Amino acid sequence: MFLSAIVAEASVHVRESASSVKKVVNRDLIRYLGPAFLVSVGYMDPGNWATDIEGGARFGYSLLWVIFLSNMMAILLQTLSAKLGIATGKDLAQNCRDQYSRPTSLFLWFTAELAMIATDLAEFLGSAIAIYLLFNIDLLTATIITGFDVLLILSLQRYGFRPLEYIIITFVATIGLCYVVELLIAQPQWGLIPQNIFIPTINSESILVAIGILGATVMPHNLYLHSSIIQSRLPEQPTVETKRHVLRYAKIDSIIALNGAWFINSAILIMSAGAFFTRNLEVTSIEEAHKTLEVLFGGMSAFVFALALLASGIASSTTGTMAGQIVMEGFLHIKIRPWLRRLILRLIVMIPAVIAIAMGMNPLSLLVLSQVALSFQLPFAIIPLIKFTKSKTLMGELANKPFTTSMAIVCAIVIIFLNALLLYKTFGGEFSL
């Protein structure tokens, strides 16, 4: 029932956007595309890779429906985030500062900053592992090199968002192309894919991996990011009609970009199922997947895999750093030089990561800790988003319809519950169906 309702709500957006495309397919469409592509890289970050690889290797194609459901929920919540930025002219952090008391706002800022650091740590480690795999250098050196790659790309932000969007779109296209190649190499059982996308199956063994995929769907930083960067498409004094026009394009942008992320996540799981599950090989980490691909299909497959991981790590780390800047400025109304903010955040992430790796700690254990921090912060981003977007005082004519708000609340309850289960399991709890 819930799956069909989510699909129905997403289908409304798809139908609206499909009819809109017929009316507005012109050069304006290209001009408005971009913000959702920056957001989409958060849905294909190294943390998602780990859960998708494990899901495919252990349970074959049976969890493809979880990725599909995740994508429907993501489209809905990211559309609300974009709508908030368009309707109010302020991002989620700024609205929290305006609508809540000072102590509450500071608490939300603190939890958001923890989430930003955790997000950057996960993406940072993903890039480091990719460099380590690609160039066969020690992990510590790869970690140090990774500290400078994102700073180079983010320096383009001084020229506006458009050059940065082009680079991120290039990274997303690179990841997608790499996985087309991987699918051709792995030769999965194509006939099993459609039924597993649309027919849910779950058992007591696969539920934990399913929770890992679905519970990590909506990254807190993406909700702050989307509500901010969408404003780059607004004129200085937009009318209600102009806002509706931009929102129409934002829906199209979100559907195209997030369906691209859905394809990539599905491709990762399908590749893992085709390469590992059919051969009864249990692969539960990114490094194991890389080594096993090289043994099974040769160096080209392993190289393409690592290249896609590097593109994913750099792209998602770039947008994560941007989101951190938005959070600080929005909640505290403090503007610092962008390069200084990036340098501070990078040092905060780099120093413990370098120390941990130098001491021989497994990078994947750091990834787990980062996901725990994200799970903790998620309710403090989703709940204000739903509260603000249903308010006619804030949103005016763009306020949510009751059905949209109801579906968003259901999504929030499911995501928060699953993240709570992840936290419970992380700290040693047990449960079964």
C-alpha positions in Angstrom: 0.0 0.0 0.0 2.8 2.4 1.0 4.8 1.5 -2.1 1.9 2.1 -4.4 1.0 5.4 -2.7 4.6 6.7 -3.0 4.7 5.6 -6.7 1.4 7.4 -7.2 2.7 10.6 -5.7 5.9 10.4 -7.7 3.8 9.6 -10.8 1.9 12.8 -10.3 5.2 14.7 -10.4 6.3 12.7 -13.4 3.0 13.3 -15.3 3.1 17.0 -14.4 6.7 17.2 -15.6 6.0 15.2 -18.8 3.2 17.5 -19.8 5.4 20.5 -18.8 8.2 19.2 -21.0 5.9 19.3 -24.0 5.1 23.0 -23.3 8.6 24.2 -22.3 11.1 22.1 -24.3 13.2 24.9 -25.7 16.5 26.5 -24.9 15.2 27.5 -21.4 15.2 23.9 -20.4 18.9 23.6 -20.7 19.3 26.9 -18.8 17.3 25.6 -15.8 18.8 22.1 -15.6 21.7 21.7 -13.1 20.8 22.1 -9.4 19.3 18.6 -9.0 22.4 17.1 -10.7 24.5 18.6 -7.9 22.1 17.1 -5.4 22.0 13.7 -7.2 25.7 12.9 -6.5 24.8 12.5 -2.8 22.6 9.5 -3.8 25.5 7.7 -5.4 28.2 8.4 -2.9 30.7 5.8 -1.5 28.3 4.9 1.4 25.6 3.9 -1.1 28.2 1.9 -3.1 29.0 -0.2 0.0 25.3 -1.1 0.7 24.5 -1.7 -3.0 27.5 -4.0 -3.5 26.7 -6.0 -0.4 23.0 -6.2 -1.3 23.8 -7.5 -4.8 26.5 -9.9 -3.7 24.4 -11.5 -0.8 20.9 -11.3 -2.1 21.1 -11.1 -5.9 18.5 -8.9 -7.6 15.9 -9.2 -4.8 16.6 -5.7 -3.3 16.2 -3.7 -6.5 12.7 -2.6 -5.4 14.3 -1.0 -2.3 16.4 1.3 -4.6 13.3 2.1 -6.7 11.3 3.0 -3.6 14.2 5.1 -2.3 14.2 7.0 -5.5 10.5 7.8 -5.4 10.9 9.1 -1.8 14.0 11.1 -2.8 12.1 12.8 -5.7 9.3 13.9 -3.4 11.5 15.3 -0.6 14.0 17.0 -2.9 11.1 18.6 -4.8 9.9 20.0 -1.5 13.4 21.3 -0.7 13.5 23.1 -4.1 10.0 24.4 -3.6 11.0 25.9 -0.2 13.9 27.8 -1.8 11.8 29.0 -4.7 8.7 30.1 -2.6 10.6 31.8 0.3 13.8 32.9 -1.4 15.6 31.4 1.5 17.2 28.0 2.1 16.2 25.5 4.7 18.9 26.7 7.2 17.8 30.3 6.9 14.1 29.4 7.4 15.1 27.4 10.5 16.9 30.5 11.8 13.9 32.7 11.2 11.1 30.4 12.4 12.7 28.9 15.5 14.0 30.3 18.8 17.7 31.1 19.1 18.5 28.0 21.3 16.5 25.7 18.9 18.2 27.2 15.9 21.7 26.8 17.5 20.9 23.1 18.3 19.8 22.5 14.7 22.9 24.2 13.5 25.1 22.0 15.7 23.5 18.8 14.5 23.7 19.9 10.9 27.4 20.7 11.3 28.0 17.2 12.6 26.2 15.8 9.6 28.3 18.0 7.3 31.5 16.7 8.8 30.2 13.1 8.7 29.2 13.5 5.1 32.5 15.0 4.0 34.4 12.2 5.9 32.5 9.5 4.0 33.1 11.1 0.6 36.7 11.9 1.5 37.4 8.3 2.4 35.7 7.1 -0.8 38.0 9.3 -2.9 41.1 8.1 -0.9 40.2 4.5 -1.5 39.7 5.1 -5.2 43.1 6.8 -5.6 44.6 3.9 -3.6 43.0 1.4 -5.9 43.7 3.2 -9.1 47.4 4.1 -8.6 48.4 1.3 -6.3 49.9 3.7 -3.7 49.6 3.3 0.0 46.3 4.4 1.6 47.9 7.1 3.8 49.5 8.9 0.8 46.2 8.5 -1.1 44.4 10.1 1.9 46.7 13.1 1.9 46.4 13.6 -1.9 42.6 13.5 -1.5 42.7 16.6 0.7 43.4 18.8 -2.2 41.3 17.5 -5.1 38.0 19.1 -4.0 39.6 22.4 -3.2 40.7 22.6 -6.8 37.2 22.0 -8.2 35.5 24.3 -5.7 37.8 27.2 -6.8 35.6 27.3 -9.9 32.7 28.5 -7.7 34.0 32.0 -7.9 32.9 32.0 -11.6 29.3 31.1 -10.6 27.4 27.9 -10.2 27.2 27.1 -13.9 30.9 25.9 -14.4 30.6 23.8 -11.2 27.4 22.3 -12.5 29.0 21.3 -15.8 31.8 19.6 -13.9 29.5 17.7 -11.6 27.3 16.6 -14.5 30.5 15.4 -16.2 31.3 13.3 -13.2 27.8 11.9 -13.0 28.0 11.0 -16.7 31.4 9.4 -16.1 30.0 7.2 -13.3 27.0 6.2 -15.5 29.2 5.4 -18.5 31.5 3.3 -16.3 28.6 1.3 -15.0 27.2 0.7 -18.5 30.7 -0.9 -19.3 30.6 -2.9 -16.0 27.1 -4.3 -16.9 28.3 -5.3 -20.3 31.3 -7.1 -18.8 29.4 -8.7 -15.9 26.5 -10.0 -18.1 23.8 -10.2 -15.5 20.5 -12.1 -15.8 18.5 -9.4 -17.5 15.2 -11.3 -17.3 15.2 -11.2 -13.5 15.6 -7.5 -13.2 12.0 -6.1 -14.0 10.2 -8.3 -11.5 12.6 -7.5 -8.7 12.2 -3.7 -9.3 8.4 -3.8 -8.9 7.7 -6.8 -6.7 9.0 -6.4 -3.1 10.6 -9.4 -1.4 12.3 -9.4 2.0 13.4 -11.8 4.7 15.0 -11.7 8.1 18.5 -11.9 6.5 18.1 -9.2 3.9 16.2 -6.7 6.0 19.3 -5.2 7.4 20.8 -4.5 4.0 17.5 -3.2 2.8 17.4 -0.8 5.8 20.9 0.3 4.9 19.9 1.2 1.4 16.5 2.8 2.2 17.5 4.4 5.5 20.5 6.2 4.0 18.4 7.5 1.0 17.9 11.1 2.0 21.1 12.8 3.1 20.5 15.8 5.3 23.0 18.0 3.5 21.0 17.5 0.2 17.9 19.2 1.7 19.9 22.2 2.7 21.8 22.3 -0.6 18.9 22.0 -3.0 16.9 24.7 -1.2 19.8 27.1 -1.6 21.2 26.5 -5.1 17.8 26.4 -6.8 17.6 30.2 -6.0 20.3 30.7 -8.7 17.4 30.2 -11.2 15.3 33.0 -9.7 15.3 36.6 -10.9 15.8 39.4 -8.3 12.1 40.1 -7.7 10.1 37.0 -8.9 6.4 37.0 -9.2 4.2 34.1 -8.2 3.9 33.1 -11.8 7.7 33.2 -12.2 8.1 31.0 -9.1 5.7 28.5 -10.6 7.6 28.5 -13.8 10.9 27.8 -12.0 9.3 25.1 -9.9 8.0 23.4 -13.0 11.6 23.2 -14.3 12.9 22.2 -10.9 10.6 19.2 -11.0 11.9 18.2 -14.4 15.4 18.7 -13.2 14.9 16.6 -10.1 13.2 13.7 -12.0 16.0 13.6 -14.7 18.9 13.8 -12.2 17.5 11.5 -9.5 16.4 8.9 -12.0 20.0 9.0 -13.2 21.1 8.3 -9.7 18.6 5.5 -9.5 20.1 4.0 -12.7 23.6 4.1 -11.2 22.6 2.6 -7.8 20.6 -0.1 -9.6 23.5 -0.8 -11.9 25.9 -1.2 -8.9 23.6 -3.7 -7.3 22.9 -5.5 -10.7 26.7 -5.7 -11.4 27.3 -7.1 -8.0 24.6 -9.7 -8.4 25.8 -10.7 -11.8 29.4 -10.8 -10.9 29.4 -12.1 -7.3 26.0 -13.6 -6.3 25.8 -16.0 -9.3 29.2 -17.3 -8.4 28.5 -17.6 -4.7 31.1 -15.1 -3.8 30.4 -13.0 -0.7 31.7 -9.5 -1.2 30.9 -6.9 1.5 33.3 -4.1 0.9 34.5 -1.8 -1.9 38.0 -3.1 -1.8 36.9 -6.7 -2.0 34.7 -5.9 -5.0 37.6 -4.2 -6.8 39.9 -7.2 -6.2 37.3 -9.7 -7.2 36.4 -7.9 -10.4 40.0 -7.9 -11.4 40.2 -11.7 -10.8 37.0 -12.4 -12.6 37.0 -10.0 -15.6 40.5 -8.6 -15.8 42.2 -5.2 -15.1 39.9 -3.2 -17.3 36.8 -4.0 -15.2 38.7 -3.1 -12.0 40.0 0.1 -13.5 36.6 1.3 -14.6 35.2 0.4 -11.2 37.9 2.5 -9.4 37.5 5.4 -11.9 33.7 5.5 -11.2 34.4 5.5 -7.4 36.9 8.4 -7.8 34.3 10.4 -9.8 31.7 9.6 -7.1 33.9 10.6 -4.2 35.1 13.9 -5.7 31.7 14.9 -6.9 29.8 14.1 -3.7 32.6 15.6 -1.5 32.4 18.8 -3.6 28.6 19.2 -3.0 29.0 18.2 0.6 31.5 21.0 1.2 29.1 23.5 -0.5 26.3 22.3 1.8 28.4 22.9 4.8 29.0 26.5 3.8 25.2 27.0 3.3 24.5 25.6 6.7 26.9 27.9 8.5 25.8 31.0 6.7 22.1 30.1 7.0 21.9 29.2 10.6 24.5 31.7 12.1 24.3 34.5 9.5 28.0 34.4 9.5 29.8 34.9 6.2 33.4 33.8 6.0 35.6 33.5 2.9 34.6 30.3 1.0 38.1 29.0 0.7 38.6 29.4 4.5 35.4 27.5 5.2 36.5 24.7 2.9 40.0 24.6 4.4 38.7 24.4 8.0 36.3 21.6 7.1 38.9 19.7 5.1 41.4 19.9 8.0 38.7 18.7 10.5 38.1 15.7 8.3 41.6 15.0 7.1 43.4 15.0 10.5 41.4 12.3 12.2 41.2 10.3 9.0 45.0 10.4 8.4 45.7 9.5 12.1 43.2 6.6 12.0 44.6 5.2 8.8 48.2 5.7 10.0 47.3 3.6 13.1 46.0 0.9 10.8 42.2 1.5 11.3 40.0 0.1 8.6 38.5 3.0 6.5 35.2 1.2 6.3 34.8 1.5 10.1 35.1 5.2 9.7 32.4 5.1 7.1 30.1 3.3 9.5 30.7 6.0 12.2 29.9 8.7 9.6 26.6 7.0 8.7 25.6 6.9 12.4 26.1 10.7 12.6 24.0 11.2 9.5 21.2 9.0 10.9 21.1 11.1 14.1 20.7 14.4 12.2 18.2 13.3 9.6 14.9 14.0 11.6 16.2 17.6 12.3 16.2 18.3 8.6 13.1 16.5 7.4 10.7 17.6 10.0 11.3 21.4 9.5 11.2 20.9 5.8 7.7 19.4 5.9 6.5 21.9 8.5 7.7 24.9 6.3 6.4 23.7 3.0 2.9 23.1 4.3 2.7 26.6 5.7 0.6 29.0 3.6 2.1 31.9 5.6 5.6 31.0 4.4 4.9 29.4 1.0 1.8 31.4 -0.2 0.2 29.7 -3.2 3.0 27.2 -3.4 2.2 25.6 -0.1 1.8 21.8 -0.2 -1.5 20.2 -1.0 -2.8 18.0 1.9 -2.0 14.8 -0.1 1.6 15.9 -0.7 2.1 16.7 2.9 0.6 13.4 4.0 2.9 11.4 1.7 5.9 13.5 2.9 5.0 12.7 6.5 4.8 9.0 5.7 8.2 9.1 4.0 9.6 10.9 7.0 8.3 8.4 9.4 9.6 5.5 7.4 13.1 7.0 6.9 13.4 8.1 10.5 12.2 4.6 11.8 14.7 2.8 9.5 17.5 5.1 10.6 16.6 4.4 14.2 16.9 0.7 13.5 20.3 1.3 11.9 21.5 3.1 15.0 20.1 0.3 17.2 21.9 -2.3 15.1 25.1 -0.3 15.0 25.3 -0.3 18.8 24.7 -4.0 19.1 21.0 -4.4 19.1 19.3 -7.4 17.5 15.9 -7.8 15.8 14.3 -10.2 13.4 11.1 -10.5 11.3 
